[in-house]
Amino acid sequence: MADQTKPATVRSARHKNLEEPQGGLPRNYLRASLLLLIGEAPAHGYDLLDQIAQLGLRNVDPGGLYRTLRVMEEDGLVSSSWEHSSAGPARRTYRLTADGVDWLHAWAGALRESHRYLSAYLTRYDTISEPAPIEPTVDLRSSPQPVRPGVGQGPHAQEEAGVGAPAGAAQPQTTR
């Protein structure tokens, strides 16, 4: 039997997946934004396309927006009807259903929760006058040799540490 679950969003190299976050926006934010805009007032797809950028979604593919509206209608979140106009072709008007209103409220609650966490993060970030200092890296080629335990305490300290021997001279071998 075929899988009856909701089909995954179509992805292709030519069209960007509209359900992916843009600039840190939550997954499915297009859907939440459409619910909000239609909740404010019933609207035509073209009107929604004009308004969607105000909510942070720029460069939305018109075909993707209409596909999303169609899926939302199949999911029972919106309903649509054709409005005939004497000034032009008939246009589809989208309205929220009762389930759409419930999902709009759920999205608003989830976004408020995210806003609370992000505000707490930014408040703490803003209290930092300067970023934490970065530990300097040590260039071992120009740094003095570290003192090894047990080395550097006798009359031959420089020889044991390998300091002071002429270039190319054999280093003393010690057994411990």
C-alpha positions as CSV (number, residue, x, y, z in Angstrom):
1,M,0.0,0.0,0.0
2,A,1.3,3.5,-0.8
3,D,2.5,5.7,1.9
4,Q,-0.4,8.1,2.9
5,T,1.8,10.6,4.7
6,K,2.1,14.2,3.4
7,P,4.6,14.3,0.4
8,A,7.9,15.9,1.1
9,T,8.6,19.4,-0.4
10,V,10.0,19.1,-3.9
11,R,13.6,20.1,-4.2
12,S,15.5,20.7,-7.4
13,A,18.7,22.5,-8.4
14,R,16.7,25.1,-10.3
15,H,14.2,26.0,-7.5
16,K,15.1,26.7,-4.0
17,N,13.2,24.7,-1.4
18,L,10.7,27.3,0.0
19,E,10.4,25.3,3.3
20,E,14.0,25.9,4.2
21,P,14.9,28.8,6.5
22,Q,16.2,32.0,5.0
23,G,18.5,34.1,7.1
24,G,17.9,32.1,10.3
25,L,14.1,31.9,9.9
26,P,12.3,28.8,11.2
27,R,11.6,25.9,8.9
28,N,8.1,26.3,7.3
29,Y,8.1,30.0,8.0
30,L,6.5,30.6,4.6
31,R,3.5,28.7,5.7
32,A,3.3,30.6,9.0
33,S,3.7,33.9,7.2
34,L,0.9,33.0,4.7
35,L,-1.4,32.0,7.7
36,L,-0.7,35.4,9.2
37,L,-1.3,37.4,6.1
38,I,-4.5,35.5,5.2
39,G,-5.6,35.8,8.8
40,E,-5.3,39.6,8.6
41,A,-7.6,39.6,5.6
42,P,-8.6,37.2,2.8
43,A,-6.2,37.7,-0.1
44,H,-5.2,36.7,-3.6
45,G,-2.0,34.9,-4.3
46,Y,-0.5,38.0,-6.0
47,D,-1.3,40.2,-3.0
48,L,0.4,37.6,-0.7
49,L,3.5,37.6,-3.0
50,D,3.7,41.4,-2.6
51,Q,3.4,41.3,1.2
52,I,5.5,38.3,2.1
53,A,8.8,40.2,1.8
54,Q,7.7,42.4,4.8
55,L,8.0,39.3,6.9
56,G,11.6,38.5,5.9
57,L,11.0,36.2,3.0
58,R,12.6,37.8,-0.1
59,N,12.8,36.4,-3.6
60,V,10.0,33.9,-3.0
61,D,9.3,32.0,-6.2
62,P,5.7,32.7,-7.3
63,G,5.2,29.1,-8.4
64,G,6.5,27.9,-5.0
65,L,4.1,30.3,-3.2
66,Y,1.1,28.9,-5.2
67,R,2.2,25.3,-4.6
68,T,2.4,26.1,-0.8
69,L,-1.1,27.6,-0.9
70,R,-2.4,24.5,-2.7
71,V,-0.8,22.2,-0.1
72,M,-2.2,24.3,2.7
73,E,-5.6,24.0,1.1
74,E,-5.2,20.2,0.9
75,D,-4.2,20.2,4.5
76,G,-7.4,22.1,5.4
77,L,-5.6,25.3,6.6
78,V,-7.1,27.6,4.0
79,S,-10.0,27.5,1.6
80,S,-10.2,29.3,-1.7
81,S,-12.8,30.5,-4.1
82,W,-12.8,32.2,-7.5
83,E,-13.7,35.8,-7.7
84,H,-14.8,37.1,-11.1
85,S,-13.8,40.6,-12.0
86,S,-15.0,42.9,-14.8
87,A,-11.5,44.5,-14.8
88,G,-9.6,41.3,-15.5
89,P,-9.4,37.5,-15.1
90,A,-11.0,35.6,-12.2
91,R,-8.7,35.4,-9.2
92,R,-8.6,32.9,-6.4
93,T,-9.2,34.4,-2.9
94,Y,-7.7,32.5,0.1
95,R,-9.4,32.5,3.6
96,L,-8.4,30.8,6.8
97,T,-10.3,27.7,8.0
98,A,-10.9,26.9,11.6
99,D,-7.8,24.6,11.5
100,G,-5.9,27.4,9.9
101,V,-6.8,29.7,12.8
102,D,-5.6,27.1,15.2
103,W,-2.3,26.7,13.4
104,L,-1.9,30.5,13.2
105,H,-2.2,30.6,17.0
106,A,0.2,27.7,17.4
107,W,2.8,29.4,15.2
108,A,2.4,32.6,17.1
109,G,3.0,30.8,20.4
110,A,6.1,29.0,19.0
111,L,7.5,32.2,17.6
112,R,6.9,34.0,20.9
113,E,8.9,31.3,22.7
114,S,11.7,31.5,20.2
115,H,11.6,35.3,20.6
116,R,12.0,35.0,24.3
117,Y,15.1,32.7,23.9
118,L,16.6,35.0,21.3
119,S,16.0,38.1,23.4
120,A,17.7,36.5,26.4
121,Y,20.7,35.6,24.2
122,L,20.9,39.1,22.7
123,T,20.5,40.7,26.1
124,R,23.4,38.7,27.4
125,Y,25.5,39.3,24.3
126,D,24.9,43.1,24.6
127,T,26.4,43.1,28.1
128,I,29.7,42.0,26.8
129,S,31.7,45.2,26.3
130,E,34.5,43.4,24.5
131,P,34.7,39.8,23.2
132,A,36.5,37.3,25.4
133,P,40.3,37.6,24.8
134,I,41.8,35.1,22.4
135,E,44.7,33.1,23.8
136,P,47.8,34.1,21.7
137,T,49.4,31.3,19.8
138,V,53.0,30.5,20.7
139,D,55.5,30.4,17.8
140,L,57.8,27.7,19.0
141,R,60.5,28.7,16.5
142,S,61.1,32.0,18.3
143,S,60.1,31.1,21.9
144,P,62.7,30.1,24.5
145,Q,62.8,26.4,25.2
146,P,60.5,25.3,28.0
147,V,62.3,24.1,31.1
148,R,62.0,20.3,31.4
149,P,61.6,18.7,34.9
150,G,65.0,17.9,36.3
151,V,66.8,19.9,33.7
152,G,68.5,23.2,34.3
153,Q,69.5,22.7,37.9
154,G,73.1,21.4,37.6
155,P,76.4,22.7,36.3
156,H,75.6,21.5,32.8
157,A,72.1,22.9,32.7
158,Q,72.5,24.6,29.3
159,E,74.0,21.5,27.7
160,E,71.2,19.3,29.1
161,A,68.6,21.7,27.8
162,G,70.3,21.7,24.4
163,V,71.1,25.4,24.7
164,G,74.6,26.8,24.1
165,A,75.9,24.0,22.0
166,P,77.4,25.1,18.8
167,A,75.4,24.5,15.6
168,G,75.8,21.0,14.3
169,A,77.4,19.8,17.5
170,A,76.1,16.5,18.9
171,Q,73.7,16.9,21.8
172,P,74.7,15.1,25.0
173,Q,72.9,11.8,25.5
174,T,71.5,11.3,29.0
175,T,69.9,8.2,30.4
176,R,67.5,8.5,33.2
